Amino acid sequence: MGLIGEVLLLPFAPVRGSAWVIRQVLNEAERIYYDPATIRTELAQLEERLESGEIDEEEFDRLEDELLDRLEISMRGNAGTDEWT
């Protein structure tokens, strides 16, 4: 982009900067969300909730399926890539 293009787009610099920050935050959130260690920790906490009677078997199965789906996605190597950007 030339000098004229930069000058014309200068008023939009804060918007471009904000968009970059939002992309970075989303990328980090997805990295954490699909981190296998995080998912395994959540699975262990879920099992503790079941054993303590905080949730019933049906709720446990539903939440466990969601966590296992996330783990499967992370193990396929799709997480942490630029696939979502």
Distance bins in CASP14 RR format, pairs under 12 A and 6 or more apart:
PFRMAT RR
TARGET T0000
AUTHOR 0000-0000-0000
RMODE 2
METHOD distances of the structure
MODEL  1
1 7 0 0 0 0 0 1 0 0 0 0 0
1 8 0 0 0 0 1 0 0 0 0 0 0
1 9 1 0 0 1 0 0 0 0 0 0 0
1 10 0 0 0 0 0 1 0 0 0 0 0
1 16 0 0 0 0 0 1 0 0 0 0 0
2 8 0 0 0 0 1 0 0 0 0 0 0
2 9 0 0 0 0 1 0 0 0 0 0 0
3 9 0 0 0 0 0 1 0 0 0 0 0
3 10 0 0 0 0 0 1 0 0 0 0 0
4 10 0 0 0 0 0 1 0 0 0 0 0
5 11 0 0 0 0 0 1 0 0 0 0 0
5 12 0 0 0 0 0 1 0 0 0 0 0
5 13 0 0 0 0 0 1 0 0 0 0 0
6 12 0 0 0 0 0 1 0 0 0 0 0
6 13 0 0 0 0 1 0 0 0 0 0 0
6 16 0 0 0 0 0 1 0 0 0 0 0
7 13 0 0 0 0 0 1 0 0 0 0 0
9 15 0 0 0 0 1 0 0 0 0 0 0
9 16 1 0 0 1 0 0 0 0 0 0 0
9 17 0 0 0 0 0 1 0 0 0 0 0
10 16 0 0 0 0 0 1 0 0 0 0 0
12 18 0 0 0 0 0 1 0 0 0 0 0
12 19 0 0 0 0 1 0 0 0 0 0 0
13 19 0 0 0 0 0 1 0 0 0 0 0
13 20 0 0 0 0 0 1 0 0 0 0 0
14 20 0 0 0 0 0 1 0 0 0 0 0
14 21 0 0 0 0 0 1 0 0 0 0 0
15 21 0 0 0 0 0 1 0 0 0 0 0
15 22 0 0 0 0 0 1 0 0 0 0 0
16 22 0 0 0 0 0 1 0 0 0 0 0
16 23 0 0 0 0 0 1 0 0 0 0 0
17 23 0 0 0 0 1 0 0 0 0 0 0
17 24 0 0 0 0 1 0 0 0 0 0 0
18 24 0 0 0 0 0 1 0 0 0 0 0
18 25 0 0 0 0 0 1 0 0 0 0 0
19 25 0 0 0 0 0 1 0 0 0 0 0
19 26 0 0 0 0 0 1 0 0 0 0 0
19 85 0 0 0 0 0 1 0 0 0 0 0
20 26 0 0 0 0 0 1 0 0 0 0 0
20 27 0 0 0 0 0 1 0 0 0 0 0
20 85 0 0 0 0 0 1 0 0 0 0 0
21 27 0 0 0 0 0 1 0 0 0 0 0
21 28 0 0 0 0 0 1 0 0 0 0 0
22 28 0 0 0 0 0 1 0 0 0 0 0
22 29 0 0 0 0 0 1 0 0 0 0 0
22 85 0 0 0 0 0 1 0 0 0 0 0
23 29 0 0 0 0 0 1 0 0 0 0 0
23 30 0 0 0 0 0 1 0 0 0 0 0
23 82 0 0 0 0 1 0 0 0 0 0 0
23 84 0 0 0 0 1 0 0 0 0 0 0
23 85 1 0 0 1 0 0 0 0 0 0 0
24 30 0 0 0 0 0 1 0 0 0 0 0
24 31 0 0 0 0 0 1 0 0 0 0 0
24 85 0 0 0 0 0 1 0 0 0 0 0
25 31 0 0 0 0 0 1 0 0 0 0 0
25 32 0 0 0 0 0 1 0 0 0 0 0
26 32 0 0 0 0 0 1 0 0 0 0 0
26 33 0 0 0 0 0 1 0 0 0 0 0
26 80 0 0 0 0 0 1 0 0 0 0 0
26 82 0 0 0 0 0 1 0 0 0 0 0
26 84 1 0 0 1 0 0 0 0 0 0 0
26 85 1 0 0 1 0 0 0 0 0 0 0
27 33 0 0 0 0 0 1 0 0 0 0 0
27 34 0 0 0 0 0 1 0 0 0 0 0
27 79 0 0 0 0 0 1 0 0 0 0 0
27 80 1 0 0 1 0 0 0 0 0 0 0
27 81 0 0 0 0 1 0 0 0 0 0 0
27 82 0 0 0 0 1 0 0 0 0 0 0
27 83 0 0 0 0 0 1 0 0 0 0 0
27 84 1 0 0 1 0 0 0 0 0 0 0
27 85 1 0 0 1 0 0 0 0 0 0 0
28 34 0 0 0 0 0 1 0 0 0 0 0
28 35 0 0 0 0 0 1 0 0 0 0 0
28 79 0 0 0 0 0 1 0 0 0 0 0
28 80 0 0 0 0 1 0 0 0 0 0 0
29 35 0 0 0 0 0 1 0 0 0 0 0
29 38 0 0 0 0 0 1 0 0 0 0 0
29 79 0 0 0 0 0 1 0 0 0 0 0
29 80 0 0 0 0 0 1 0 0 0 0 0
29 84 0 0 0 0 0 1 0 0 0 0 0
30 38 0 0 0 0 0 1 0 0 0 0 0
30 70 0 0 0 0 0 1 0 0 0 0 0
30 73 0 0 0 0 0 1 0 0 0 0 0
30 74 0 0 0 0 0 1 0 0 0 0 0
30 78 0 0 0 0 1 0 0 0 0 0 0
30 79 1 0 0 1 0 0 0 0 0 0 0
30 80 1 0 0 1 0 0 0 0 0 0 0
30 81 0 0 0 0 1 0 0 0 0 0 0
30 82 0 0 0 0 0 1 0 0 0 0 0
30 83 0 0 0 0 1 0 0 0 0 0 0
30 84 1 0 0 1 0 0 0 0 0 0 0
30 85 0 0 0 0 1 0 0 0 0 0 0
31 37 0 0 0 0 0 1 0 0 0 0 0
31 38 0 0 0 0 1 0 0 0 0 0 0
31 74 0 0 0 0 1 0 0 0 0 0 0
31 77 0 0 0 0 0 1 0 0 0 0 0
31 78 0 0 0 0 0 1 0 0 0 0 0
31 79 1 0 0 1 0 0 0 0 0 0 0
31 80 1 0 1 0 0 0 0 0 0 0 0
31 81 0 0 0 0 1 0 0 0 0 0 0
31 82 0 0 0 0 0 1 0 0 0 0 0
31 84 0 0 0 0 0 1 0 0 0 0 0
32 38 1 0 1 0 0 0 0 0 0 0 0
32 39 0 0 0 0 0 1 0 0 0 0 0
32 41 0 0 0 0 0 1 0 0 0 0 0
32 42 0 0 0 0 0 1 0 0 0 0 0
32 70 0 0 0 0 0 1 0 0 0 0 0
32 74 0 0 0 0 0 1 0 0 0 0 0
32 79 0 0 0 0 1 0 0 0 0 0 0
32 80 0 0 0 0 1 0 0 0 0 0 0
33 39 0 0 0 0 1 0 0 0 0 0 0
33 42 0 0 0 0 0 1 0 0 0 0 0
33 66 0 0 0 0 0 1 0 0 0 0 0
33 67 0 0 0 0 0 1 0 0 0 0 0
33 69 0 0 0 0 0 1 0 0 0 0 0
33 70 1 0 0 1 0 0 0 0 0 0 0
33 71 0 0 0 0 0 1 0 0 0 0 0
33 73 0 0 0 0 1 0 0 0 0 0 0
33 74 0 0 0 0 1 0 0 0 0 0 0
33 78 0 0 0 0 0 1 0 0 0 0 0
33 79 1 0 0 1 0 0 0 0 0 0 0
33 80 0 0 0 0 1 0 0 0 0 0 0
33 84 0 0 0 0 0 1 0 0 0 0 0
34 42 0 0 0 0 0 1 0 0 0 0 0
34 67 0 0 0 0 0 1 0 0 0 0 0
34 69 0 0 0 0 0 1 0 0 0 0 0
34 70 1 0 0 1 0 0 0 0 0 0 0
34 71 0 0 0 0 1 0 0 0 0 0 0
34 72 0 0 0 0 0 1 0 0 0 0 0
34 73 1 0 0 1 0 0 0 0 0 0 0
34 74 1 0 1 0 0 0 0 0 0 0 0
34 75 0 0 0 0 1 0 0 0 0 0 0
34 76 0 0 0 0 1 0 0 0 0 0 0
34 77 0 0 0 0 1 0 0 0 0 0 0
34 78 1 0 0 1 0 0 0 0 0 0 0
34 79 1 1 0 0 0 0 0 0 0 0 0
34 80 1 0 0 1 0 0 0 0 0 0 0
34 81 0 0 0 0 0 1 0 0 0 0 0
34 83 0 0 0 0 0 1 0 0 0 0 0
34 84 0 0 0 0 0 1 0 0 0 0 0
35 41 0 0 0 0 1 0 0 0 0 0 0
35 42 0 0 0 0 0 1 0 0 0 0 0
35 67 0 0 0 0 0 1 0 0 0 0 0
35 70 0 0 0 0 1 0 0 0 0 0 0
35 71 0 0 0 0 1 0 0 0 0 0 0
35 73 0 0 0 0 0 1 0 0 0 0 0
35 74 1 0 0 1 0 0 0 0 0 0 0
35 75 0 0 0 0 0 1 0 0 0 0 0
35 77 0 0 0 0 0 1 0 0 0 0 0
35 79 1 0 0 1 0 0 0 0 0 0 0
35 80 0 0 0 0 1 0 0 0 0 0 0
36 42 0 0 0 0 0 1 0 0 0 0 0
36 43 0 0 0 0 0 1 0 0 0 0 0
36 67 0 0 0 0 0 1 0 0 0 0 0
36 68 0 0 0 0 0 1 0 0 0 0 0
36 70 0 0 0 0 1 0 0 0 0 0 0
36 71 1 0 0 1 0 0 0 0 0 0 0
36 72 0 0 0 0 0 1 0 0 0 0 0
36 73 0 0 0 0 0 1 0 0 0 0 0
36 74 1 0 1 0 0 0 0 0 0 0 0
36 75 1 0 0 1 0 0 0 0 0 0 0
36 76 0 0 0 0 0 1 0 0 0 0 0
36 77 0 0 0 0 0 1 0 0 0 0 0
36 79 0 0 0 0 1 0 0 0 0 0 0
36 80 0 0 0 0 0 1 0 0 0 0 0
37 43 0 0 0 0 0 1 0 0 0 0 0
37 44 0 0 0 0 0 1 0 0 0 0 0
37 71 0 0 0 0 0 1 0 0 0 0 0
37 74 0 0 0 0 1 0 0 0 0 0 0
38 44 0 0 0 0 0 1 0 0 0 0 0
38 45 0 0 0 0 0 1 0 0 0 0 0
38 67 0 0 0 0 1 0 0 0 0 0 0
38 70 0 0 0 0 1 0 0 0 0 0 0
38 71 0 0 0 0 1 0 0 0 0 0 0
38 74 0 0 0 0 1 0 0 0 0 0 0
38 79 0 0 0 0 0 1 0 0 0 0 0
39 45 0 0 0 0 0 1 0 0 0 0 0
39 46 0 0 0 0 0 1 0 0 0 0 0
39 63 0 0 0 0 0 1 0 0 0 0 0
39 64 0 0 0 0 0 1 0 0 0 0 0
39 66 0 0 0 0 1 0 0 0 0 0 0
39 67 1 0 1 0 0 0 0 0 0 0 0
39 68 0 0 0 0 1 0 0 0 0 0 0
39 69 0 0 0 0 1 0 0 0 0 0 0
39 70 1 0 1 0 0 0 0 0 0 0 0
39 71 1 0 1 0 0 0 0 0 0 0 0
39 72 0 0 0 0 1 0 0 0 0 0 0
39 73 0 0 0 0 1 0 0 0 0 0 0
39 74 1 0 0 1 0 0 0 0 0 0 0
39 75 0 0 0 0 1 0 0 0 0 0 0
39 79 0 0 0 0 0 1 0 0 0 0 0
40 46 0 0 0 0 0 1 0 0 0 0 0
40 47 0 0 0 0 0 1 0 0 0 0 0
40 67 0 0 0 0 1 0 0 0 0 0 0
40 68 0 0 0 0 0 1 0 0 0 0 0
40 70 0 0 0 0 0 1 0 0 0 0 0
40 71 1 0 0 1 0 0 0 0 0 0 0
40 74 0 0 0 0 0 1 0 0 0 0 0
40 75 0 0 0 0 0 1 0 0 0 0 0
41 47 0 0 0 0 0 1 0 0 0 0 0
41 48 0 0 0 0 0 1 0 0 0 0 0
41 67 0 0 0 0 1 0 0 0 0 0 0
41 71 0 0 0 0 0 1 0 0 0 0 0
42 48 0 0 0 0 0 1 0 0 0 0 0
42 49 0 0 0 0 0 1 0 0 0 0 0
42 63 0 0 0 0 1 0 0 0 0 0 0
42 64 0 0 0 0 1 0 0 0 0 0 0
42 66 0 0 0 0 1 0 0 0 0 0 0
42 67 1 0 1 0 0 0 0 0 0 0 0
42 68 0 0 0 0 0 1 0 0 0 0 0
42 70 0 0 0 0 1 0 0 0 0 0 0
42 71 0 0 0 0 1 0 0 0 0 0 0
43 49 0 0 0 0 0 1 0 0 0 0 0
43 50 0 0 0 0 0 1 0 0 0 0 0
43 60 0 0 0 0 0 1 0 0 0 0 0
43 63 0 0 0 0 1 0 0 0 0 0 0
43 64 1 0 0 1 0 0 0 0 0 0 0
43 65 0 0 0 0 0 1 0 0 0 0 0
43 66 0 0 0 0 0 1 0 0 0 0 0
43 67 1 0 1 0 0 0 0 0 0 0 0
43 68 1 0 0 1 0 0 0 0 0 0 0
43 69 0 0 0 0 0 1 0 0 0 0 0
43 70 0 0 0 0 1 0 0 0 0 0 0
43 71 1 0 0 1 0 0 0 0 0 0 0
44 50 0 0 0 0 0 1 0 0 0 0 0
44 51 0 0 0 0 0 1 0 0 0 0 0
44 64 0 0 0 0 0 1 0 0 0 0 0
44 67 0 0 0 0 0 1 0 0 0 0 0
45 51 0 0 0 0 0 1 0 0 0 0 0
45 52 0 0 0 0 0 1 0 0 0 0 0
45 54 0 0 0 0 0 1 0 0 0 0 0
45 55 0 0 0 0 0 1 0 0 0 0 0
45 60 0 0 0 0 0 1 0 0 0 0 0
45 63 0 0 0 0 0 1 0 0 0 0 0
45 64 0 0 0 0 0 1 0 0 0 0 0
45 67 0 0 0 0 1 0 0 0 0 0 0
46 52 0 0 0 0 0 1 0 0 0 0 0
46 53 0 0 0 0 0 1 0 0 0 0 0
46 54 0 0 0 0 1 0 0 0 0 0 0
46 55 1 0 0 1 0 0 0 0 0 0 0
46 57 0 0 0 0 0 1 0 0 0 0 0
46 59 0 0 0 0 1 0 0 0 0 0 0
46 60 1 0 0 1 0 0 0 0 0 0 0
46 61 0 0 0 0 0 1 0 0 0 0 0
46 62 0 0 0 0 0 1 0 0 0 0 0
46 63 1 0 1 0 0 0 0 0 0 0 0
46 64 1 0 0 1 0 0 0 0 0 0 0
46 65 0 0 0 0 0 1 0 0 0 0 0
46 66 0 0 0 0 1 0 0 0 0 0 0
46 67 1 0 0 1 0 0 0 0 0 0 0
46 68 0 0 0 0 0 1 0 0 0 0 0
47 53 0 0 0 0 0 1 0 0 0 0 0
47 54 0 0 0 0 0 1 0 0 0 0 0
47 55 0 0 0 0 0 1 0 0 0 0 0
47 57 0 0 0 0 0 1 0 0 0 0 0
47 60 1 0 0 1 0 0 0 0 0 0 0
47 61 0 0 0 0 0 1 0 0 0 0 0
47 63 0 0 0 0 0 1 0 0 0 0 0
47 64 0 0 0 0 1 0 0 0 0 0 0
47 67 0 0 0 0 0 1 0 0 0 0 0
48 54 0 0 0 0 1 0 0 0 0 0 0
48 55 0 0 0 0 0 1 0 0 0 0 0
48 60 0 0 0 0 0 1 0 0 0 0 0
49 55 1 0 1 0 0 0 0 0 0 0 0
49 56 0 0 0 0 0 1 0 0 0 0 0
49 57 0 0 0 0 0 1 0 0 0 0 0
49 59 0 0 0 0 1 0 0 0 0 0 0
49 60 1 0 0 1 0 0 0 0 0 0 0
49 63 0 0 0 0 1 0 0 0 0 0 0
49 64 0 0 0 0 0 1 0 0 0 0 0
50 56 1 0 0 1 0 0 0 0 0 0 0
50 57 1 0 0 1 0 0 0 0 0 0 0
50 58 0 0 0 0 0 1 0 0 0 0 0
50 59 0 0 0 0 1 0 0 0 0 0 0
50 60 1 0 1 0 0 0 0 0 0 0 0
50 61 0 0 0 0 1 0 0 0 0 0 0
50 62 0 0 0 0 0 1 0 0 0 0 0
50 63 0 0 0 0 1 0 0 0 0 0 0
50 64 0 0 0 0 1 0 0 0 0 0 0
51 57 0 0 0 0 0 1 0 0 0 0 0
51 60 0 0 0 0 1 0 0 0 0 0 0
52 60 0 0 0 0 0 1 0 0 0 0 0
53 59 0 0 0 0 0 1 0 0 0 0 0
53 60 0 0 0 0 1 0 0 0 0 0 0
54 60 0 0 0 0 1 0 0 0 0 0 0
54 63 0 0 0 0 0 1 0 0 0 0 0
55 61 0 0 0 0 1 0 0 0 0 0 0
55 62 0 0 0 0 1 0 0 0 0 0 0
55 63 1 0 0 1 0 0 0 0 0 0 0
55 64 0 0 0 0 0 1 0 0 0 0 0
56 62 0 0 0 0 0 1 0 0 0 0 0
56 63 0 0 0 0 0 1 0 0 0 0 0
57 63 0 0 0 0 0 1 0 0 0 0 0
57 64 0 0 0 0 0 1 0 0 0 0 0
58 64 0 0 0 0 0 1 0 0 0 0 0
58 65 0 0 0 0 0 1 0 0 0 0 0
59 65 0 0 0 0 0 1 0 0 0 0 0
59 66 0 0 0 0 0 1 0 0 0 0 0
60 66 0 0 0 0 0 1 0 0 0 0 0
60 67 0 0 0 0 0 1 0 0 0 0 0
60 68 0 0 0 0 0 1 0 0 0 0 0
61 67 0 0 0 0 0 1 0 0 0 0 0
61 68 0 0 0 0 0 1 0 0 0 0 0
62 68 0 0 0 0 0 1 0 0 0 0 0
62 69 0 0 0 0 0 1 0 0 0 0 0
63 69 0 0 0 0 0 1 0 0 0 0 0
63 70 0 0 0 0 0 1 0 0 0 0 0
64 70 0 0 0 0 0 1 0 0 0 0 0
64 71 0 0 0 0 0 1 0 0 0 0 0
65 71 0 0 0 0 0 1 0 0 0 0 0
65 72 0 0 0 0 0 1 0 0 0 0 0
66 72 0 0 0 0 0 1 0 0 0 0 0
66 73 0 0 0 0 0 1 0 0 0 0 0
67 73 0 0 0 0 0 1 0 0 0 0 0
67 74 0 0 0 0 0 1 0 0 0 0 0
68 74 0 0 0 0 0 1 0 0 0 0 0
68 75 0 0 0 0 0 1 0 0 0 0 0
69 75 0 0 0 0 0 1 0 0 0 0 0
69 76 0 0 0 0 0 1 0 0 0 0 0
69 78 0 0 0 0 0 1 0 0 0 0 0
69 79 0 0 0 0 0 1 0 0 0 0 0
70 76 0 0 0 0 0 1 0 0 0 0 0
70 78 0 0 0 0 0 1 0 0 0 0 0
70 79 0 0 0 0 1 0 0 0 0 0 0
71 77 0 0 0 0 0 1 0 0 0 0 0
71 78 0 0 0 0 0 1 0 0 0 0 0
71 79 0 0 0 0 1 0 0 0 0 0 0
72 78 0 0 0 0 1 0 0 0 0 0 0
72 79 0 0 0 0 0 1 0 0 0 0 0
73 79 1 0 1 0 0 0 0 0 0 0 0
73 80 0 0 0 0 0 1 0 0 0 0 0
73 81 0 0 0 0 0 1 0 0 0 0 0
73 83 0 0 0 0 0 1 0 0 0 0 0
73 84 0 0 0 0 0 1 0 0 0 0 0
74 80 0 0 0 0 1 0 0 0 0 0 0
74 81 0 0 0 0 0 1 0 0 0 0 0
76 83 0 0 0 0 0 1 0 0 0 0 0
77 83 0 0 0 0 1 0 0 0 0 0 0
78 84 0 0 0 0 1 0 0 0 0 0 0
END
